[in-house]
């Protein structure tokens, strides 16, 4: 992916669509080492994809989100314009290239504008069935969705999907 140029000191940048734990600027800051709020362009929509927990995080040993092509579906998330210097740290966070995610260029809509050649990450070795997130991942995904202002109905759908997976796979002991 070629770097774009941002107006600030002509620093090379790239657009990044986050739909999972990276929606939370505070959590992303933990990995990238600098404040992320100023890099948020806004809420974005990825058309003709759906969410699913088809990845397994090696470090957390739980299900993590993936986007899967599906006609008519839509995934909401956060569009960032990040400095190119953050690219390698973001790849490490996404467990590239070892069994985690890979880059995929997508087109997203944000604030009435279409952005092309946007980086997102998709799971390399997809599981055949969804795997529940752990409580930490559940909370950071939800915190990111709420913090960045995703619609309440979308946040509730996300909450119920994660809760349902946890209840199916980790039923409470009597």
C-alpha positions as CSV (number, residue, x, y, z in Angstrom):
1,X,0.0,0.0,0.0
2,X,1.4,3.4,-0.9
3,X,1.7,6.0,1.8
4,X,-0.6,9.1,1.5
5,X,0.5,12.5,2.5
6,X,-1.1,14.4,5.3
7,X,-1.1,18.2,5.5
8,X,1.0,18.2,8.7
9,X,4.6,18.6,7.8
10,X,4.0,16.4,4.7
11,X,4.3,13.3,6.9
12,X,3.5,10.1,5.0
13,X,0.2,8.5,6.2
14,X,-2.1,5.6,5.5
15,X,-5.8,5.2,6.1
16,X,-6.8,2.4,8.4
17,X,-10.3,0.9,9.0
18,X,-10.6,-0.6,12.5
19,X,-13.6,-2.8,13.4
20,X,-12.4,-4.7,16.5
21,X,-10.2,-3.8,19.5
22,X,-8.4,-1.1,17.5
23,X,-11.6,1.0,17.4
24,X,-10.6,2.0,20.9
25,X,-8.1,4.9,20.5
26,X,-6.8,4.4,24.1
27,X,-6.1,0.7,23.5
28,X,-4.5,1.4,20.2
29,X,-2.3,4.0,21.9
30,X,-1.0,1.3,24.2
31,X,0.4,-0.6,21.2
32,X,1.5,2.3,19.0
33,X,3.0,4.5,21.7
34,X,1.3,7.8,20.9
35,X,-2.1,9.4,21.3
36,X,-4.5,8.2,18.6
37,X,-7.6,10.5,19.1
38,X,-6.2,13.1,16.7
39,X,-5.9,10.5,13.9
40,X,-9.6,9.5,14.0
41,X,-11.3,10.7,10.8
42,X,-14.7,9.3,11.9
43,X,-17.2,6.5,12.0
44,X,-16.9,4.4,8.8
45,X,-18.9,1.7,7.1
46,X,-17.5,-1.2,5.1
47,X,-20.2,-2.5,2.7
48,X,-20.6,-6.1,1.7
49,X,-18.8,-7.6,4.7
50,X,-19.9,-9.0,8.0
51,X,-18.2,-9.5,11.4
52,X,-17.4,-12.9,12.8
53,X,-15.1,-14.3,15.5
54,X,-13.1,-16.5,13.1
55,X,-9.6,-15.7,14.4
56,X,-7.8,-17.0,17.5
57,X,-5.5,-14.5,19.2
58,X,-2.2,-16.3,20.0
59,X,-1.5,-14.0,23.0
60,X,-5.0,-14.0,24.5
61,X,-6.1,-17.5,23.4
62,X,-9.6,-16.4,22.5
63,X,-11.7,-15.5,19.6
64,X,-11.0,-12.2,17.7
65,X,-13.0,-10.4,15.1
66,X,-12.6,-10.8,11.4
67,X,-14.5,-9.4,8.4
68,X,-15.9,-11.8,5.9
69,X,-17.3,-10.9,2.5
70,X,-21.1,-11.1,2.4
71,X,-23.3,-9.3,-0.1
72,X,-25.7,-6.8,1.5
73,X,-24.0,-6.9,4.9
74,X,-22.2,-3.9,6.5
75,X,-19.5,-3.5,9.2
76,X,-19.1,-0.3,11.1
77,X,-15.9,0.8,12.6
78,X,-13.4,3.7,12.9
79,X,-11.4,5.2,10.1
80,X,-8.0,6.5,11.1
81,X,-5.4,8.4,9.1
82,X,-2.2,7.1,10.8
83,X,1.4,8.3,10.3
84,X,3.4,5.7,8.2
85,X,5.8,5.4,11.2
86,X,2.9,3.5,13.0
87,X,2.6,0.8,10.3
88,X,5.1,-1.7,11.6
89,X,3.8,-1.5,15.2
90,X,0.3,-2.0,13.9
91,X,1.4,-5.1,12.0
92,X,3.0,-6.5,15.1
93,X,-0.2,-5.8,17.1
94,X,-2.2,-7.7,14.5
95,X,0.2,-10.7,14.8
96,X,1.6,-10.3,11.2
97,X,2.9,-12.3,9.6
98,X,2.7,-15.3,12.0
99,X,-0.8,-16.8,12.0
100,X,-2.6,-13.6,12.7
101,X,-3.9,-11.1,10.2
102,X,-2.9,-9.9,6.8
103,X,-3.5,-6.5,5.1
104,X,-6.5,-6.1,2.8
105,X,-7.3,-3.0,0.9
106,X,-11.0,-2.0,1.2
107,X,-13.3,0.9,0.3
108,X,-15.2,2.6,3.2
109,X,-17.7,5.4,3.6
110,X,-17.0,8.0,6.2
111,X,-18.8,11.3,6.8
112,X,-20.4,11.3,3.3
113,X,-17.0,10.6,1.6
114,X,-15.7,7.4,0.0
115,X,-12.2,6.3,0.9
116,X,-10.4,3.8,-1.3
117,X,-7.3,1.8,-0.7
118,X,-7.9,1.7,3.0
119,X,-6.0,-0.8,5.0
120,X,-7.8,-3.2,7.2
121,X,-6.8,-6.6,8.6
122,X,-8.4,-10.0,7.9
123,X,-7.6,-13.3,9.5
124,X,-5.2,-15.5,7.7
125,X,-6.2,-18.9,9.0
126,X,-9.9,-18.7,9.6
127,X,-11.6,-21.0,12.0
128,X,-14.5,-23.0,10.7
129,X,-16.7,-22.0,13.7
130,X,-16.7,-18.8,15.7
131,X,-14.7,-18.7,18.9
132,X,-15.9,-16.6,21.8
133,X,-13.9,-13.6,22.9
134,X,-12.5,-13.4,26.4
135,X,-13.8,-10.7,28.8
136,X,-10.9,-8.4,28.1
137,X,-11.4,-8.5,24.3
138,X,-15.2,-8.2,24.7
139,X,-14.8,-5.1,26.8
140,X,-12.2,-3.3,24.7
141,X,-14.3,-3.9,21.5
142,X,-17.4,-2.5,23.1
143,X,-15.5,0.4,24.7
144,X,-14.1,1.3,21.3
145,X,-17.5,1.1,19.6
146,X,-19.2,3.3,22.3
147,X,-16.3,5.8,22.6
148,X,-16.1,6.4,18.9
149,X,-19.9,6.9,18.7
150,X,-21.1,3.9,16.7
151,X,-24.9,3.8,16.6
152,X,-26.5,2.5,19.8
153,X,-28.3,-0.3,17.8
154,X,-25.0,-1.5,16.3
155,X,-23.3,-1.5,19.7
156,X,-26.1,-3.6,21.2
157,X,-25.9,-6.0,18.3
158,X,-22.2,-6.4,18.9
159,X,-22.8,-6.8,22.6
160,X,-25.4,-9.5,22.1
161,X,-23.3,-11.4,19.5
162,X,-20.3,-11.5,21.9
163,X,-22.4,-12.4,24.9
164,X,-24.2,-15.2,23.0
165,X,-20.9,-16.7,21.9
166,X,-19.6,-16.6,25.5
167,X,-22.7,-18.2,26.9
168,X,-22.6,-21.0,24.3
169,X,-18.9,-21.8,24.7
170,X,-18.3,-21.0,28.4
171,X,-21.6,-21.8,30.3
172,X,-21.6,-20.9,33.9
173,X,-21.1,-23.9,36.3
174,X,-23.9,-24.6,38.7
